Each structure stands twice: as structure tokens, then as C-alpha cells.
Amino acid sequence: MLIVGGSFGLHEFSQICYDAVKIKIDPELEKKLKMNNVSLGLEYEEIKDFTFDEWKNIQGPRPWEDPDLLQGRNPDILKTKTT
């Protein structure tokens, strides 16, 4: 019973995997993806001359903080309001 049931279960789970591969995407989306020829080399050429010396790392909201309140705010202002 275990061997027959296991065989049937294995067949069903593997069939789900094969069915998921056969899913087709929207033809319009496929056209947009083909028109947008982006490669790693092109992206590198675009950003290689950027200077990241003025880069400012902004921390995202913590789970207990309100993201709408913190979005786009100056961290110095937040320090004064939270204390």
C-alpha cells in the first residue's frame, strides 16, 4: 500500500512541476521583453562613470516604525522627533 501510494503521490507532484513549466506568459509582455534588450555589459557601460562618493545610505523603516512617516524624511529631523 505504501509503495503504490508513494508512486501515485510522486507522479502527481512531478506532474505539477511539468505543468508549471508549460505556463505561457502574456504575448504583449513577451513583446516588451524582446524589445527591451538589456544585458549586463550595457548596464555596466551605463553606470561605470557614476561617482558614488556622494552616496548616502538611508536606512529603511524597522518593523515597528511607520513607513509612511519615515519615507523621504531627513534622519536628523527624525532623531529630534523620536526622542
SVG drawing of the C-alpha trace seen along z (x, -y; Angstrom):
<svg xmlns="http://www.w3.org/2000/svg" viewBox="-2 -68 36 70">
<polyline fill="none" stroke="black" stroke-width="0.4" points="0.0,0.0 2.8,-2.4 4.7,-1.7 1.6,-2.1 0.5,-5.3 4.1,-6.7 4.3,-6.1 1.0,-7.8 2.0,-10.8 5.3,-11.1 3.6,-11.1 1.2,-13.9 3.9,-16.1 6.2,-15.7 3.3,-16.4 2.7,-19.8 6.4,-20.7 5.9,-19.9 2.7,-21.8 4.2,-24.9 6.9,-24.9 4.3,-24.9 2.7,-28.2 2.9,-30.8 3.3,-34.5 1.2,-37.2 2.1,-37.9 2.2,-41.7 4.6,-41.2 6.7,-38.9 7.0,-41.5 8.1,-44.2 10.7,-41.8 12.1,-41.1 12.2,-44.8 14.0,-45.7 17.5,-44.4 19.2,-44.8 22.5,-43.0 25.0,-43.1 27.5,-44.7 25.2,-47.5 24.2,-48.2 27.9,-48.3 28.7,-50.8 25.8,-53.0 26.9,-53.1 30.7,-52.8 31.2,-56.6 29.0,-57.3 30.7,-58.6 29.5,-57.1 31.5,-59.4 28.3,-61.4 26.3,-58.2 24.1,-58.4 22.9,-55.2 19.4,-55.6 18.1,-53.0 14.6,-51.7 11.9,-51.6 12.1,-49.0 9.1,-46.6 7.8,-48.7 8.2,-52.0 5.6,-53.6 7.0,-53.6 4.7,-56.4 6.1,-58.7 9.7,-57.9 9.6,-57.9 11.8,-60.6 12.5,-62.3 15.8,-63.7 17.3,-61.4 18.3,-64.4 14.7,-65.5 13.6,-62.0 16.1,-61.9 14.6,-65.0 11.0,-63.8 11.5,-60.3 13.4,-61.4"/>
</svg>
